[in-house]
Amino acid sequence: MAKNSLVWNSNRKKDILLEERGRSLASQGKFYEAITVLEELDTVEDSDIGIELLMIDCYLQLGRENKADRIINHVREIIFSKPMCDVNDVIELADHFIEDSCTVRALILFRIASDMYIHSSASPAEAMDGIFRCMQKMQNPVREMLNFDKEPKGTQDLAGLFKSLQHLLNTGDISRASHPKKWQRKSARSRIIAIDFGVEYMMEMLDSLRTLKEVDLDEKALKMAWCSNYIGYNYAQVDEYRKTLKILNNGIDNLEKHFGKQASIYNVYGTLLTNAGAALHNLQKYGEAEKIKVRALTAKEDATDYKDRNERKRAIEEIRDSLKITRQHMTM
């Protein structure tokens, strides 16, 4: 027994050294070298979740989705195995990854956490709030990954690709542009990951919201509308304006079906219309853009759920400016 114990300890010590070396290489962006080292681990299954998430990150950065998916499934199995992890602990770990700029690992955990809410929440309402919480936490990191090569162009109608991240977090409105002081440049691979493991994950989470029953239907409709806005915005950042319009129009239609004429009292309705107008403008469909922006202006004026008067004033001024720009293009 002592001899076997010594062998295990020796192997584990070797694995610990490999893990630390892999972490160091990955932190330098040397993903191929890092995964080459990590694949030498005696048994990946005996490693902690952090190492498996690191390997997922490396595989995705290298375009090896199949290998990443296998480990994602294993991480999911570990988290869901009894006794199941506390969802708040999973989200807290994801938040730490965001702070450390390990965004890919965070996205994986947020997606798993959203499913945890479905399976472990005390009520459908708690599950709805949890899924929406995960969606909100994902939106800014995904935008940051998508925004790696965008440069300010000084116009208000370029899908807001040039706004500061803080402004994005607060509003989620793609029609307004500003000039952030600093732009993060990510690899082209990060953009692909952001779509496949960010935006597509968000689509799956929206579908999960849609299937929930025995919840407040008004609250569900509004949360789904904001999620549609987040997803549509992200598609706009990669110039996928037709996909943007599809998801935004779906959100608009759902609000109109649920609330009828009362849809306009909610700020999200005007935001969806505003962003749809921006997408149409970027497709150079100025006539259609003008019509929907006129509707957006009316909705922004009708909305009653602003935080304060200043927010209402800014929202109305910005859609008026946006409408003015579209009308100028119509006369060119």
C-alpha positions as CSV (number, residue, x, y, z in Angstrom):
1,M,0.0,0.0,0.0
2,A,2.8,2.4,0.9
3,K,4.5,1.8,-2.5
4,N,1.2,2.4,-4.4
5,S,0.6,5.5,-2.4
6,L,4.1,6.8,-3.3
7,V,3.4,6.2,-7.0
8,W,0.1,8.1,-6.8
9,N,1.8,11.0,-5.0
10,S,4.5,11.1,-7.5
11,N,2.1,11.1,-10.4
12,R,-0.1,13.7,-8.8
13,K,2.9,16.0,-8.1
14,K,3.8,15.7,-11.8
15,D,0.3,16.6,-12.8
16,I,0.3,19.6,-10.5
17,L,3.4,20.9,-12.1
18,L,1.9,20.3,-15.6
19,E,-1.3,22.1,-14.6
20,E,0.7,25.2,-13.4
21,R,2.8,25.2,-16.5
22,G,-0.4,25.0,-18.7
23,R,-2.0,27.9,-16.8
24,S,1.1,30.0,-17.3
25,L,1.3,29.3,-21.1
26,A,-2.4,29.9,-21.6
27,S,-2.2,33.3,-19.7
28,Q,0.4,34.3,-22.3
29,G,-1.9,33.3,-25.2
30,K,0.2,30.3,-26.1
31,F,-2.8,28.0,-26.3
32,Y,-1.2,25.3,-28.5
33,E,1.7,24.9,-26.1
34,A,-0.6,25.0,-23.1
35,I,-2.9,22.2,-24.4
36,T,0.1,20.1,-25.4
37,V,1.3,20.3,-21.8
38,L,-2.2,19.7,-20.3
39,E,-2.8,16.7,-22.5
40,E,0.1,15.1,-20.6
41,L,-1.9,15.0,-17.4
42,D,-2.2,11.4,-16.1
43,T,-6.0,11.6,-15.8
44,V,-7.9,14.8,-16.7
45,E,-10.9,13.5,-14.8
46,D,-9.0,13.7,-11.5
47,S,-8.2,17.4,-12.2
48,D,-10.2,20.2,-10.8
49,I,-12.9,22.0,-12.8
50,G,-10.6,24.9,-13.3
51,I,-8.2,22.8,-15.3
52,E,-11.0,21.3,-17.4
53,L,-12.3,24.8,-18.1
54,L,-8.8,25.9,-19.0
55,M,-8.5,23.0,-21.5
56,I,-11.9,23.9,-22.9
57,D,-10.7,27.5,-23.4
58,C,-7.5,26.3,-25.2
59,Y,-9.3,23.9,-27.4
60,L,-11.8,26.5,-28.5
61,Q,-9.1,29.1,-29.2
62,L,-7.5,26.5,-31.4
63,G,-10.7,25.6,-33.2
64,R,-11.0,22.1,-31.7
65,E,-14.7,22.3,-30.8
66,N,-15.3,18.6,-30.6
67,K,-12.7,18.1,-28.0
68,A,-14.0,21.1,-26.1
69,D,-17.5,19.8,-26.2
70,R,-16.5,16.5,-24.6
71,I,-14.9,18.3,-21.7
72,I,-17.9,20.7,-21.4
73,N,-20.2,17.7,-21.0
74,H,-17.9,16.3,-18.3
75,V,-17.9,19.6,-16.4
76,R,-21.6,19.7,-16.7
77,E,-21.8,16.1,-15.3
78,I,-19.6,17.1,-12.4
79,I,-21.7,20.2,-11.5
80,F,-25.0,18.3,-11.8
81,S,-23.9,15.2,-9.9
82,K,-25.4,14.8,-6.5
83,P,-25.0,16.7,-4.3
84,M,-25.4,19.4,-7.0
85,C,-23.3,22.5,-6.7
86,D,-24.9,25.7,-5.5
87,V,-25.8,27.8,-8.6
88,N,-24.6,30.9,-6.8
89,D,-21.1,29.4,-6.4
90,V,-21.0,28.6,-10.1
91,I,-22.0,32.2,-11.0
92,E,-19.5,33.6,-8.5
93,L,-16.7,31.5,-10.2
94,A,-17.8,32.8,-13.6
95,D,-17.7,36.4,-12.3
96,H,-14.1,35.8,-11.1
97,F,-13.2,34.5,-14.6
98,I,-14.7,37.7,-16.1
99,E,-12.5,39.8,-13.8
100,D,-9.5,37.8,-14.8
101,S,-10.3,38.2,-18.6
102,C,-11.0,34.5,-18.9
103,T,-14.2,35.2,-20.7
104,V,-14.6,31.9,-22.5
105,R,-14.6,29.9,-19.3
106,A,-17.2,32.3,-17.8
107,L,-19.6,31.8,-20.8
108,I,-19.5,28.1,-20.3
109,L,-20.4,28.4,-16.6
110,F,-23.2,30.9,-17.2
111,R,-24.7,28.6,-19.7
112,I,-24.5,25.7,-17.2
113,A,-25.9,27.9,-14.5
114,S,-28.9,28.7,-16.5
115,D,-29.8,25.0,-16.8
116,M,-29.2,24.6,-13.1
117,Y,-31.9,27.2,-12.4
118,I,-34.3,25.1,-14.5
119,H,-33.5,21.9,-12.6
120,S,-33.0,23.2,-9.0
121,S,-35.2,26.3,-8.5
122,A,-37.9,26.2,-6.0
123,S,-40.4,27.7,-8.5
124,P,-40.7,28.5,-12.2
125,A,-40.5,32.2,-11.3
126,E,-37.2,31.7,-9.6
127,A,-36.0,29.7,-12.7
128,M,-37.1,32.6,-14.9
129,D,-35.2,35.2,-12.8
130,G,-32.1,33.0,-12.8
131,I,-32.0,32.4,-16.5
132,F,-32.4,36.1,-17.1
133,R,-29.7,36.8,-14.6
134,C,-27.3,34.6,-16.5
135,M,-28.3,36.3,-19.8
136,Q,-27.6,39.7,-18.4
137,K,-24.2,38.6,-17.1
138,M,-23.3,37.2,-20.5
139,Q,-24.3,40.2,-22.7
140,N,-21.3,42.5,-22.0
141,P,-18.5,39.9,-22.2
142,V,-19.9,38.6,-25.5
143,R,-20.1,42.2,-26.8
144,E,-16.5,42.7,-25.8
145,M,-15.3,39.6,-27.6
146,L,-17.3,40.6,-30.7
147,N,-16.0,44.2,-30.7
148,F,-12.3,43.4,-31.1
149,D,-11.6,45.2,-34.4
150,K,-14.2,48.0,-34.4
151,E,-13.0,51.5,-34.8
152,P,-15.0,54.7,-34.0
153,K,-16.5,56.3,-37.2
154,G,-18.3,59.3,-35.6
155,T,-21.8,58.6,-36.7
156,Q,-25.0,57.8,-34.7
157,D,-26.4,55.2,-37.0
158,L,-23.7,52.4,-37.2
159,A,-25.5,50.0,-34.8
160,G,-23.8,51.6,-31.8
161,L,-20.7,49.4,-32.4
162,F,-18.5,52.1,-30.9
163,K,-20.1,52.8,-27.5
164,S,-18.3,52.3,-24.3
165,L,-18.9,49.0,-22.5
166,Q,-20.4,50.7,-19.5
167,H,-22.9,52.5,-21.8
168,L,-23.8,49.2,-23.4
169,L,-24.4,47.6,-20.0
170,N,-26.7,50.4,-19.0
171,T,-28.8,50.8,-22.1
172,G,-28.5,48.0,-24.6
173,D,-29.5,50.4,-27.4
174,I,-27.7,49.9,-30.7
175,S,-28.7,53.1,-32.4
176,R,-26.3,55.4,-30.5
177,A,-22.6,55.7,-30.9
178,S,-19.9,57.2,-28.8
179,H,-16.1,57.2,-28.7
180,P,-14.6,55.0,-26.0
181,K,-11.1,55.9,-25.0
182,K,-9.7,52.4,-25.4
183,W,-10.5,49.5,-27.7
184,Q,-9.8,45.9,-26.9
185,R,-8.5,43.9,-29.8
186,K,-9.2,40.3,-29.7
187,S,-8.3,37.5,-32.1
188,A,-10.6,36.6,-34.9
189,R,-11.0,33.3,-33.2
190,S,-12.5,35.1,-30.2
191,R,-15.3,36.5,-32.4
192,I,-16.2,33.0,-33.6
193,I,-16.2,31.7,-30.1
194,A,-18.4,34.7,-29.0
195,I,-21.0,33.7,-31.7
196,D,-20.9,29.9,-31.2
197,F,-20.6,29.9,-27.4
198,G,-22.0,33.3,-26.5
199,V,-24.8,34.4,-28.8
200,E,-25.9,30.8,-29.6
201,Y,-25.9,30.0,-25.9
202,M,-28.1,33.1,-25.4
203,M,-30.5,31.9,-28.0
204,E,-30.8,28.6,-26.2
205,M,-31.4,30.4,-22.9
206,L,-34.1,32.5,-24.6
207,D,-35.8,29.2,-25.7
208,S,-35.6,28.0,-22.1
209,L,-37.4,31.2,-21.0
210,R,-40.0,30.7,-23.7
211,T,-40.9,27.2,-22.4
212,L,-41.4,28.2,-18.8
213,K,-44.9,27.8,-17.5
214,E,-46.7,29.0,-14.3
215,V,-44.9,32.3,-14.2
216,D,-46.1,35.9,-14.4
217,L,-46.8,36.3,-18.1
218,D,-46.2,40.0,-18.2
219,E,-42.8,39.7,-16.6
220,K,-41.9,36.8,-18.9
221,A,-42.8,38.8,-22.0
222,L,-40.6,41.7,-20.9
223,K,-37.7,39.5,-20.0
224,M,-37.9,37.7,-23.3
225,A,-38.0,41.1,-25.1
226,W,-34.9,42.3,-23.4
227,C,-33.1,39.0,-24.2
228,S,-34.2,39.4,-27.9
229,N,-32.6,42.9,-27.7
230,Y,-29.3,41.6,-26.3
231,I,-29.1,38.9,-29.0
232,G,-30.1,41.2,-31.8
233,Y,-27.5,43.8,-30.7
234,N,-24.7,41.2,-30.7
235,Y,-25.6,40.1,-34.2
236,A,-25.4,43.7,-35.3
237,Q,-21.8,43.9,-34.0
238,V,-20.8,41.4,-36.7
239,D,-22.8,43.1,-39.3
240,E,-25.4,40.3,-39.4
241,Y,-28.2,42.9,-39.8
242,R,-30.7,40.4,-41.2
243,K,-30.3,38.1,-38.2
244,T,-30.6,41.2,-36.1
245,L,-33.9,42.2,-37.7
246,K,-35.3,38.7,-37.4
247,I,-34.7,38.4,-33.6
248,L,-35.7,42.0,-32.9
249,N,-38.9,41.7,-35.0
250,N,-39.7,38.6,-33.1
251,G,-39.4,40.5,-29.8
252,I,-41.5,43.3,-31.2
253,D,-44.2,40.9,-32.4
254,N,-44.3,39.0,-29.0
255,L,-44.8,42.2,-27.1
256,E,-47.6,43.4,-29.4
257,K,-49.3,40.1,-29.1
258,H,-49.1,40.0,-25.4
259,F,-49.7,43.7,-24.4
260,G,-51.5,45.0,-27.5
261,K,-51.4,48.8,-27.7
262,Q,-50.1,48.9,-24.2
263,A,-46.7,47.6,-25.4
264,S,-45.5,51.1,-25.9
265,I,-45.6,51.9,-22.2
266,Y,-42.5,49.7,-21.8
267,N,-39.1,51.1,-22.6
268,V,-37.9,47.8,-24.1
269,Y,-40.5,48.1,-26.9
270,G,-39.2,51.4,-28.0
271,T,-35.6,50.1,-27.7
272,L,-36.4,47.1,-30.0
273,L,-38.0,49.4,-32.6
274,T,-35.0,51.8,-32.3
275,N,-32.5,49.0,-32.9
276,A,-34.6,47.5,-35.8
277,G,-34.5,51.0,-37.4
278,A,-30.7,51.2,-37.0
279,A,-30.3,47.7,-38.6
280,L,-32.5,48.8,-41.6
281,H,-30.5,52.0,-41.9
282,N,-27.3,50.0,-42.1
283,L,-28.9,47.8,-44.8
284,Q,-29.5,51.2,-46.6
285,K,-33.2,50.6,-46.5
286,Y,-33.8,54.2,-45.4
287,G,-37.5,54.3,-46.2
288,E,-38.3,51.3,-44.0
289,A,-35.9,52.6,-41.4
290,E,-37.7,56.0,-41.2
291,K,-41.1,54.3,-40.7
292,I,-39.9,52.1,-37.8
293,K,-37.9,55.0,-36.2
294,V,-41.1,57.1,-36.2
295,R,-42.8,54.3,-34.4
296,A,-39.8,54.1,-32.0
297,L,-40.1,57.8,-31.3
298,T,-43.7,57.5,-30.4
299,A,-42.9,54.5,-28.2
300,K,-40.1,56.3,-26.4
301,E,-42.5,59.1,-25.7
302,D,-45.1,56.8,-24.4
303,A,-42.9,54.6,-22.2
304,T,-43.5,55.0,-18.4
305,D,-40.9,52.8,-16.9
306,Y,-37.8,55.0,-17.2
307,K,-35.5,55.3,-14.2
308,D,-36.0,59.1,-14.2
309,R,-36.9,62.1,-16.3
310,N,-33.3,62.5,-17.5
311,E,-33.3,59.0,-18.9
312,R,-36.6,59.7,-20.7
313,K,-35.3,63.0,-22.2
314,R,-32.0,61.3,-23.4
315,A,-33.9,58.4,-25.0
316,I,-36.3,60.7,-26.9
317,E,-33.5,63.1,-28.0
318,E,-31.4,60.2,-29.3
319,I,-34.1,58.6,-31.4
320,R,-34.9,62.0,-32.8
321,D,-31.3,62.5,-33.8
322,S,-31.2,59.0,-35.3
323,L,-34.4,59.7,-37.3
324,K,-32.9,62.9,-38.5
325,I,-29.8,61.1,-39.9
326,T,-31.9,58.6,-41.7
327,R,-34.0,61.3,-43.3
328,Q,-30.8,63.1,-44.4
329,H,-29.7,59.9,-46.2
330,M,-33.1,59.7,-47.9
331,T,-32.4,63.0,-49.6
332,M,-28.9,62.2,-50.8
